[in-house]
Each structure stands twice: as structure tokens, then as C-alpha cells.
Amino acid sequence: MTRKVKPGRMPLLGIIVFMLFSLISGISIPVAGATGTSYYVDSALGNDSNSGTSEAAAWKTLGKVNSVTFSPGDRILLKASSVWNNQYLDLQGSGIEGNPITVDRYGSGAKPLIHFGNSAVNGEGFGVRLRNVSYWEINNLEITSGQHATDMRRSGVLVVGEGSGAGNFRHIYIRNLDIHDIFGTDRRTGGINFHARGANTALESTWDDVLIENNTVTNVADTGIQTMTDAFFNSAWTHKFDAFRNVVIRGNVVEKIHRDGILVRAGASPLIEYNKTKSIGEACAVDTSVVSYLEDITVVAAQWAYYTKGAVFQYNEASDTRMLGGDGQPWDFDIEVHDSIYQYNFSHDNEGGTLLVMNNTNNNIFRYNISQNDQDANGVFHLVNGGGNLYIYNNIIYRTGTQYKALTHASNTGMAYYTNNIFYNGASGQYTNSPRMTYDHNSFYGLNSSVPSDPNKIVGNPGFVSPGTATGRDSADGYKLALSSPLINAGVAVAANGGLDYYGNPLYNGVPDIGVFEFEGTITPPITLFQDDFEDNNYSGWTTSGGAWSVVDDGSKTLSQASASGEALAYSGDASWRDYTYSARIKLLNAYANAGLLFRYADASNYYMFRLNDSGDKAELFKKTAGTLTMVSSANVTVTPGQWSDLKVTVSGNKITAFVGGSQLMEWTDTAVQPAGGEIGIRMHSSTARIDDVKVTE
């Protein structure tokens, strides 16, 4: 029996004998994977009667190329600046591992242009077709069909497995192509298309080792870059989830696409990274007198997967995705997507919100992404009923404008977990509370009238460096946290978090931060300037004016004022203090009472005050100058006499930030002359109240 040897391989015994013979005879050992033949094609000076094996003997037409079955290691080199009108490449033959067949350019000048026009094979147009072949690399071409009636399928590059030649294909690399102005009849057309065809045949095609890198796809109908299998229609086929293995789609720019930008179907752990999509779902720039028909569409998304497990979408950017009847999001865990991740992505100005999650999905993760002014006609997060568990953590949702739908959402199945996210809401819209979702350690700021039931929420300005200023994924430093941000060291650890933040910093630097930025430096603990919990049963060091003051028991020792007549105040501290944070607990003791914190106190006629007022349920900020007390800001807040409330003010320069119960209620800048003092205190008028746990830090 004769034993078969794989191409390019030698039995071990043969190798040993050959090496010994080489040492004795002085013959050099050949490098594995012979080079193959280079063929040259020149549209201007070539001739198909030439050998094609040198620049001086180049072929002329692409038809000549199509007539040759190429061998491993061969190169088809198209001359720079050449143009082939109404021609296409329909490439034959396969390479082998280590020896692919390559299409590239030679010479200097523009990329070779294949303008395949209205040419077609069996009613289908393409610039380059790889049909039932393996080990090909296509590089450095320009491909277009120009403006033609959309009466058939057209693709810039068509990689297809079908018919009797269907099988398991390997190593298809498509790099540095410029594809534009291609219009076809349906969703299986567009820029770069991989398609396992055969809805009614027994032979099924798959691909392993696919690279689509650094291409531009512009003004195309229907889809920019896609993988597709007819396993969805052929019950005998078995590769609905893994027709495409080891797929990398990297560094592509996809713009002005009639339907979807980048769509991976039937992928097994595909990697989609460093791509940029823009104006997805936008009407193509066409001459309507020539392009008579483009398929009506109702739903589009920019970069997404379908029937896929283990996908990673990272370092991508998506903007200006249109919502034509539904969807319109940059990102989408679509039907039967499982165990997949969106991370380190930047999206802005997409009409349909930020993330769509369809039914029959499970165990997907959305983390360390920035959404800037994605509109929310469908909600920022739109979770269709029937989905499984979804983990949304350490993202930033930044919105201004007039959006109106929910900022968060839940499915009726599975659980949605929102953790360590920042919601910076300068628009309308509410948050969803549902038994099918949880919130933990999220930050909420802006115009929302209510925030979710997050037991560890932080409400107030997150302290970004410069929010809303990003123009792309790499210009988003404005979403880093300033040193003074309350979100540094304020999050909760998440297991299996990917190990990096949006900016590439390792996780974690001590206690996790909230948002996409993990602070790298060391936070210096605040210096305590003053502290008094009255447990020593006295209030020495405090100066009082009016009222009846004493230390009483109220679960612990507290400073209490018992006279409901006139003004009563007490103050302490140092007149030299200027910038600090002052916090204390306050309890109003009678109905319609008011009481609050004094700061930058100079004397009874000059100070700031932040107080609670039970008359109208208000938190109010006052400035008193030369004896005149003026309210400068107020906010609605629930005030309940007999209950303790946590008050805090931070004064820095001429800016005052005020909090109740950990929620920031107001921020005000004093543009006039400020009180000259620095002491702190408590004041009330015609009211009784108590204060405890006084603390001043800087």
C-alpha cells in the first residue's frame, strides 16, 4: 500500500536521509514552501500573447488572468494606475498552507482599478470572485461598478462556496482595497461578501482563517462587509454557528451604506476591531436616472453579529447610523448571539440609541464603551423580550439634546445587570426599574426626575475632565475622571473584567472606579481640618448666637437647639479656611422648620448657607452680604421633620456644590465678591433642629 504524503511535506526518514546527503555533498536544503511564479498584468502596455512572467512581457486583460488555474505561491501583480473597464477577476486554483496565491500591485501610482461595470457571470456582478478556493490573499486594489440599474446582485469582492466544489475553505485575506459605488438587488450584495450557498444542496461550505483588514467600503448597497451561510435555510446543514472560524475584521472604514455596516453571521469567536462605520442606513449617492431601484429597508445597525458565539467587538467607532423604521443602533447582540462582548468602543450621534439586544441571546457583556449623544428613539439600551442574561458595566452614556425614551431597559426574560456605569443625562428620559434588572454602584447626573433603585448610587456631577468633546475613539480623554471626581475608588469589582479600561490602563488600581477610566495615580486622602461628634458631651469650641443650645442623646450625642423663636446659629473653625468640604447630619424637629450649614462664615452678616426647608420641601442655597440674605439657588427634595439628613457642601474658589443624601442637587458659581471668612456652622430661624457628625476636610 502506498502511503500519501501531504504537499510540501517529506516523511521523517526521508528528511534525515536528505540532510545527511546534503552535509556530505554540500547541497543546500531548500526552504519549505516554494516561491511560485509571478504574473504581471498591464492594462495599457500588456499583451495577452505574452508569457506574463515579467513586467516587459505582461498580460493585458483580466480575462487572460481568469483563464489560468494558479498554483501555490503564485502572484498576480496588476500594474499601478491601470484601469480595466467592464472586466473582473474570477480567480482559479488554490494555494497551500505557507504558500498562498497573492493578488497585488506593482509599480508606483494609484491602486489598479477594476471597474466591472455591468459585467456579470450567471447574472451576478463582482470585481473579484473567489469561488470554491483556499489560500488566497487579495491586496491593494480599487473596485467599483459605477452607476448601473440595480437589476442583479453585485459585490466588490465575492467569496463563495457552492455547488459540487463546496467544502471547507481556508486562509482568505482581503487587505487594503478601496471599494465604492456598487449597487445590487438585495441584502446579499455590497462591498465584501462571504457566502456559503446551497439552500437546496447537500454540500455545505465553511471557512477558517479569514482576514478582512484596512479596506474602505463607501457608497454601497446593500451591506458593507458581511458573512452569510444558507445553513439558516437548509435543514441538512449543521454550521449555523461556526461556518466562519478564526475571522478577523480589522481597521476597515465603512461609510454611506444602504443597509448594514459590518455583519458577522454564523461566526465562531470572530474578532471585529479598530473599524469605523459612518452613515449606515443612509441613502446612497446615486444617479436615480440610472440606478432605478434600491431595496426598501426598515432596520439597520452598524456593527453586529447574528447566530454567533464568542464574538469580540473592540476599539471600534460608529456614528450617524440611521433609524429608518426600527433599530438604528451602532451595536447589536442580535438573535442567537451568545457569550459575546462589546468593549472599548466609541459611538456618537446614532439615531436608534446605543445597544440593541434581541431575543434568544444570553451571557453577553457590554463594558468600557462610551456613547456620546446617541439619540434614543428606541431607548439608549433596547432589550427585546426573550433575551437572556446581559452584563452592562463601566460604560459612559452622555446625552444632550431632546431625546425622550428610557435610558435603561429590561427584557421579560433573563436579567440585565447595570454596574459601575455613568449616566450623564442632559436630555429628557427616565430610567427603568424592573424585577428583571439590577443596579449597583452607578453614577447618575442631569435632568432625570428620578433615578433607579441602586443601593450604592452616586448622584451628582461625575467630575469628567471635559465631557462631550470627543470627535473620535482616540480623542475621548475628556471622559477621564478629574482628580477631584467622586467616582474614583467608588465602584465595585467585577470578575473577568477584561483586565483593561477604555484607555488601556490595567484593572484595578486599588478600589475600582466608576466609568471607563481607571485612575492610575495615587489619591491623597483628604486632610481633616475639623471634626466633632459631641460624644464628649460638650460643644466647647463653638460660639452660639440666639437659641437654646445643649448636647442631648439621640441615639448618640448631638448638638440640639430648642428655641423656635428668632434666629439661632452656632459656628466654629478657622477664619483662614477657604476651599474645603463640610458635611454634617441635620434633623429638623418641628413642622415647617428650616436649618442648614453655614460656610465661608465671616460674621453674622456675611456667609453662605445651604439649608433644608420643610416649607415646600426645598434645599436652598443662600448668600448673605452686609446683612442682606439672598437665595441664589434651590432644588426640590423630600424634607421630613424627625428624620436625619446628610448634608454636604464643597466650596472651591467661587464654585459651590451642594449635596443631600449623597446626591448632588446644585452647583453654583459666585461671580461677585465672596464672603471673606472661612469658618463653618449651623443656622436656623424660628425652628428647632439638631446637628451631628460635623466634619471639614480639604
N, C-alpha and C positions, 0 to 999 in steps of 0.2 A: 504494500500500500504506500502510495506517495504522500508524504506529509506536506501540506501547504504552508508557505511562508508569507507573512504579511508583506505588502510592498515596502521597500526601503529597509527591511529587517533581514538579519542573517542569523542562522542558528548559532548557538553559543560555541559549539565545537568549531564551526566554520570561522567564526571570528578569531578564535585562539590560533587556528592554523594560519589564517591570513596575516595576523600580527607577527607570528614567528617568521613567516616567509618574508614579510616586509623588513623586519630587522636584519635578516640575512642578506637580502638582495638590495636594500636601500630604497625600495619603493615607498613613497609617502602614502599614508592612509587617507582616502577621500573623505570629505566632510559629509555627514549624513544629510540627505535631502539635496539632491542635485538642483542646480540653478534653474534649468529650463531655458526656453527661448524667448527673446524679446521681439515683439512685433510692433512696428511703427505705422501710424495712420496720419496722413496729412491731407486735409480736405482741399487744399489749393494745389500742391505740387506732387501729390502722390499719384500712383497708377496701380490699379488692381492686378495688372500683369506682372508687377514687381514681386520679389520674394517677400517683401515686408519686413525683412530681418535687419535692416539698418535705416538710419534717417534718410540716406540718399536713395534707398530703394523702398520707400514707404508705400503702403497701400493708400487708396484714395477714399473708398466708401465704407460705411458701416455694414452694408450688405456683404462685402467681402469678409469682414470680421465674422459675421453671422454664419458664414458658410464653413467655418473651420471649427473642428472639435479640439479644444485646447487640452493640454496635459499639465500635470503638477509642475509648479514652478514657472509656468509661462507668464509673460507680462504683455498686456495690450496697452500700448502707450499712444495717446492721442495728442497731437501737436497743439500747444498753447495757441490761443486765438483762432483756432479752426472753428468752422461752423458747418454743421450738417443739417440741412433743411429736409423735412419730410423723410427723415431716416431715424432709425432706432437701433439699439443693441439688444439682440436676443442671443444670449451667450450660451455656448455648449461646452460640455466637458466638466470634469471635477478635479480639484486638487486633492492633496492628501495632507495628513497631519504634518506640520512643519514645512509644507510646500504648497501654499495656496496659489491660486491663479489670481493675478492682480490686474486691475484696470487703473491707469493713472495717466498723467500728462507728462510731456517732455517739452523742453524749450522754455523760453520766457514769454510773458504776456498773459492775457486773460485766460480764465479756465476754458477748456474746449466746450463748445456749446452744441448740445443735441436738441434741435428744435424739431420734435417729431410730428408737429402739426396735426393733421387729421389722418395720419397713417395708422394702421391697425393690423392685428393678427387675430383672425377669427372674431372680428367685431370688438376687439379690445385694444386701446391705445396705451403705449408706455414709452418712456425714454430708454430705460434699461429693464430687461427682464432676466431673472434667474429662475428657470423652471426645472425643478427636479434635479438640482445640482448642489454640491457641497464645496466648501473651502474656496470661497471667492472673496476678494476684497475690492471694493469699488471706491475710488478716491478722486477728488479734485475735478469734478465736472459741473457744468451748468446745464440744467434740463428745463425745458418748457414745451408747452404745446401751443401757446398763443391762444388767441380768441377763436373758438370754434363752437358750433352748436353742440349742446350737451346731449348728444344722441347716443352716447356709448360710454362705457367705463374707460377712464383714463387714470394713469398713475405715473408719477415721475419715475419711481423705482418700484417694480413689482417683483416680489419674491413669492413664488407659488409652488406648491406641491399638489399634483393632481394626476388623475388617470393611471395608466399602467406603470408610470415612473414614480408614483408616490412612494414615500419612505421616510426614513429617519435621517434628516439632513444636519450637517454640522458646519460651523465656522462661516458665517456670513457677516462681513464687516462692511459698513457703509459710512464713509467719512468725508467730511469737507465738501459736500455737494451744495450747490445753490439751486433750489427747485422753486419755480414760480409760475403763476398763471396757467394752472391746469384745472380743467373743469370737466367733471364726469356726471354720470346719471344718478348715482346712489351712494350709499354710505361706504361701499367697498372701494371707493376711488379716492384719489388725493395725492399726497406727497410721497411718502414711503409706506408701502403696504406689504405686509406678510400675510399670506392666506393659505391655509390648508383647505383645499377644495375637494368636494365629492360628497354632497349631501345624499346621493343615491348610489354610492360605490362602497366596496368593501375595504379598499386600500386607504389607510389613514396616514397623513403626513405629520411629522413633528420636526422641531429644530432645537439644536443645542449649540450654545456659544454664538450668540448674536450681539453685535456691537453696532449701535447707531449713534455716531458721535460727530459733534461740531458741524452739523448741517444747518442750513437756513431753508425754511419752507414758508413761502409767502404767497398770499392771494390764491388760495387753493380751495376747490370744492371736490371732495366733501370733508375729508379728515386729513390733518397734518401728518401724523405718524401713528400707525396702528398695527396691531397683530390680531389675527382672526382665524378661527377654525370652524369648519362646518360640523364639528362634533356636537354643536348645540342643536343641530337639526337631524343628525344621523345617529340613531339609537344604537347602531352597531359599533360606533367609535367610542373609545374609552378615555380620551385625553382632554376632557373638558377643563381640567385644572392644570395640566402640565404639557400642553402642546408646545410650549415655548419655555425652555430651560436655559439658565445662565444668560439671561438677557440683560444688557446694559444699554440704557438710553441716556446719553450724557452730552451736555454742552450744546444742545441744539437751540436755535431761535425759531419759533413758530409763530407767525403773525398773520392776521387777517384771514382767518379760516372760516369757511361756511358753516361747519358743524363743530367737531371736537378737535382739540389741540393735539394731545398725546394720549392715546388709549391703548392700554395693555389688556388683552383678553387671554384667558387660559394660560396665565403665567405662573411658573413655579419660582418663587423668590426673585422676581425681577428687581433691578436697581435702576431707579429713574432719578438722575441728579444733575444739578447745575444747568437745567434747562430754563428757558424764558419763553413764556407764551403771552401774547397780547392780542386783543381784539378778536377773541374766539367767539364764534357765533355772529360775527359781523358780516353784513352783506359784502360779497367780494366786489372788487373794482372790475366791472365787466362792461363790454360794449353790448348793450341789450339788443342792438340790431343784429348782432352775430350770435351771442350766447342766448339762445331762445328759452332755456329752461334751467332752473336750479331747483332741486327738490325742496319742497316746503318742509321746514323743521320746526319743532316746538321745544325741544330740550337739548341743551349742550352743557358741557363742562370743559374745563381747561386741561387738567392733567389727572387721569383717573384710571381705575382698574375695574375689571369685571371677571367674575369666576376666576379668582386669583388668590393664592395663598402666599404669605410671607413677602409681600411687596414692600419695598422701602422707597419712598419719595422724599428726597432730601436736597437742601441747598437750591431749591427751585424758586422761580418768581413767576407770578401770574397776575395779569392786570386786564381790566376792561373786558372781562367776559360778559357777554350779553345774555339777558334773560328774555327769551322770545315768547315763551308760553309757560315755562317752568324751568327749574334748575338754574343755570347761570352762575354756578359756583366755580371757584378755582380748583377746589379739591373735592373728591367724591370717593367714599368707600361704597362702591356700587354692589349690585346683587351678587351674593356668594363670594364676597371678599372676606377673608379671614386672616387673623394673625399678621396684619399689615400695619405700616407705620407711615405717618407724615411727620417729618421733623426738620427743623432749621429752615423752613420755607418762609417766603415773604409774599404777601398778596395785598393788592390795593385796587380800589375802585371797580370791584366786580359787582355786577348788578344783583346777583342772586344770593348774596351772603358770603360765608366763608367755607363751610363744610356741609356736604350732603352725605347722609348715611342711609342707605337703602335697606330693604328687608333681607332676611337670610344672611346677615353678616354677624360676625362675632369676634370678640377678643382683639379689637383694633385699637390703635393708640394714635392720638393727636397731641404732639408735645413740642414745646420750644419753637412755636411758629408765631409770626407777627402778622396781624390783619390790620391794615390801615385804611379806614374809610371804605371798606367793603359795604356796599348797601345791603339792606336786609329785607328785600321784598318777600323772601321766603324764611326770614329769620337768620341770624348770624350762624347758628347751628340748626340745621333742619334734619331731624331724625324721623324717618318714615316708620310707621308701625310695622312690627315684625322683625326688628333688629335685635341683636344680642348685646353683649356687654361692650362698652366703649369707655376708654380712659382718656380724659382730656385734662392735661396738666401742663403748668408752666408756659402758658401762652399769653399773648397780649392781644386784646381786642380794643382797638382805638377807633372811635367814631365821632364824627361831627356831621352836621347837616340835618336832614329832615327824615331819616329813616324811622320806621314806625313799628316794625314787628318785634317779636321776642328776641332777646339776646341769647337765651339758653332754651333748650328744648329737651324733651324726653320721648322715647318710644313707649309703646304699650307693652313691650316685652324687653327682657334684658334690663341692664342697669347702665346708667350714664354717671360716671364719676368725674366731677369737676374739682380739681385740686390745684392750688398754687397759681391760679390764673389771675390776670389783671384785666378788669373791665373798666375802661376809661370811656365813659358814655357822655358825649356832648350832644347826643340826639335823643329823641323820644324812644319809647320801647320799654318793655318790662322783662323781668326775669320769671322763669317758670319754676314752680315748686311742684314736685310730683313724688309719689312713692317709688317711682322708677328712676330716681336720681338722688345723688348726694352731693353736698358742697362741703369743702374743708379747706381752710386757710386761703381763701380767695380774697382779692382786693377789689373793692367797688368804689367808683368815684364818678360823680357827674349828675345828670339830670333825672336819673331814675327816681321815681317816687317811693319805691320800696326795694329792698334788697332781699336775697334769698335767706332761707333759714340755715345759714352757715354758722356753726357754733364758734368758729375761730376766725371769723371775717375781720378784715380791717377796712373801715370805711373812711375815705379821705384821699387827699392828693397822694398818688404813689411816689412822687418825687423823681420823675424822669429828668434826664439831662435836658432834652429838647424834643418833646413828643410831636408827632405829626410832620416831621421834617424829612423823613426818608424818601428818597427818589428811586431806590432800588434795593436789592437784597444786601448789597455791600455798603450801603450808606445809611444804615439804621442805628448808628451809635447814639442817636437821640433817645433811644429806648433803654439805654443803660440807666441804672439807678444812680442818682447822685449820692454823695457820701452821707447826706442827711436824711435819706429816704427811710421811712418807717418799715419798708418791706425787706430790708437787709436783715438776715438772720431771723425772719419772721415766718418762714414756711415750714413744711413738714417733709420729711424724707420720703421718697418714692423709690421702691426697689426696681432693679433692672431698668434704670432711667436713661441708658444710652451713654452715660459717662461724660457727656459734654453739654455745655449750654449753647445757645444760638451763636455765640461769638467764638466758640472753641475752647472756652475755659473749662477746666476739669470740675466735676461734681464730686463731692461738695467741698466748700471752704468753710468747715465748721457747720453751723446750723444752716439748712437750706434757705435760699432767698425765694421770694415770690416773683414770678415773671420769667422772662427768657434770659436774664443776666444773673450770673453767679459772681458776686463781688469778690475780687481777687485779693484785696488788701486786708489790712487788719483794722477792725473797728475799735477805736479807743473808747472804753466805757465812759459815759458821761461823768463829770465831776459833780458830786453833790455839794451844793452851796449851803443848803439849809434843809432841815428835816425835823418834824415834830409830830408825834402821835399821842401826846398828852398822857402817856402811861405813867409819867412821874407825878401825876395828879396836880399839876400846876401849869400855868401859862406865863411863867416868867419869861421875859424877853419880848413879850407882846405889849404894845401900847394900845389902849382902848379909848374910844370917844363915844359917849352915849351908850344906852342899853344897859343890860344887867348880865354880866358875863360870869361864867363859872365852869368848872370841869365836872362833868356828870358821867354816869355809867349808861352806855347804850350798846351793850354787847362788848364794848371796850370803852376806855376813857375817851371822851370827846370834849371839845370846847363848845359850850352852848350859850346862846343869847336869848333871854326870856322876856324881854320887854317888847311889846308890839307897838310902842309909841315912838315916833320920830326916827331919825337916822341913828344907826349903830354901826360902828366899824372898829376893826382891830387890825393892826399892822405890825410887821416885824421885818427883819432882814437888814440889807446894807444899801445905802443910797448910791453906791458906786456900781451896783449891778446894772447891766444894760440888756444883753442878749441872753435869754435863758428860757427854760421850760418850767412852768409852775403847774403842779397838779394837786388836787385835793378831793376829798369826798364831801358833798354838801347834802344836808337833809333839811327841807322846809318843814316847819312844824304846824303851820296853820293854813287854812284855805286862802287862796289869792295872795299867798306870800311871794316874796322875791328875795333872792340872796345870791351873791356871786363873788368871784375872785377879783381883787384889786392887784394891779401890777404896774410897773413903772411909777409907783406911788411917790410923789414929792411931798405933798401935804394934802389937807382935806379939800383943797380947791383945784388940785392938778393931779390927774391919774387916768389910767384906763380901767375899765371894769367889764368883765364877762359874767353875766348872771343868768339864772333861771327865773322865769316869771310864770307863776301858776295862773295868773290872769291872762288867759288867751293861749296858754301852752306855748311859750316862746323861750328861745335862747336869744339874748340880746347883748350886743357889744356897744359900750359907751366910751366916750372920751369927755373928760372934764377939764376945762381950761379956764383959769381965772374965775372959778366958781360957777361956770355955766356947763351944765351936763347935757350932752348931745348924743342921741343914739346914731350910730354910724352903720350898723348892720344888724339884721335879725334873721332868725330861721325858725320854722315850726319844729317843735319837739314835744314829746309827751312829758308833762311835769306832774308828779304825783306826790302831794304832801305826805310825810310819814315814811317815804322811801329814800334810801341813799342814791345819789347820782354821782358818777365820776366826771369831774370837770378838768379840763387841761387847756392851757394856752401856751403857745410858743411865740416869743417875740424876738425877731431878728432884724436889726436895722429898723426900717419903717414898715415892716410887714408883720402882721399879726394873724396867726392861725389858731382857731378855737375848736375844741372837741367836746362832745358829750358822749359818755359811754363808749369811748374809743372811736366814735365816728366823727369825722371832720364835718362841721356844719358851716363854717365860714372861713374866708380868707380875705383880709382887708389890708390895703396899703394906705398909710397916712402920708399924704403929700404936704401937710402943713408942719408947723413946729410941734415937736413932740414934748411930752412932759419930761422934766429934767431929772426926775427921781428914778430910783431903781428898786425900792422896797416892794414887798408883797403884803396882801392882807385879805380880809373878808368884809363885805358891806351888805347891809340890808336896810330897808326903810318900811316902817310900820309893819314889821314882820318878825317872826321868831324862827331861828334856824340853828343848825349845828354844823361844825366843820371837824374833819379828822384826816389823818394821814397826809399832812401837808409835806410837800417835797419840792425843792427847787434844784434843778440841775443845769449844767452848761456843757 
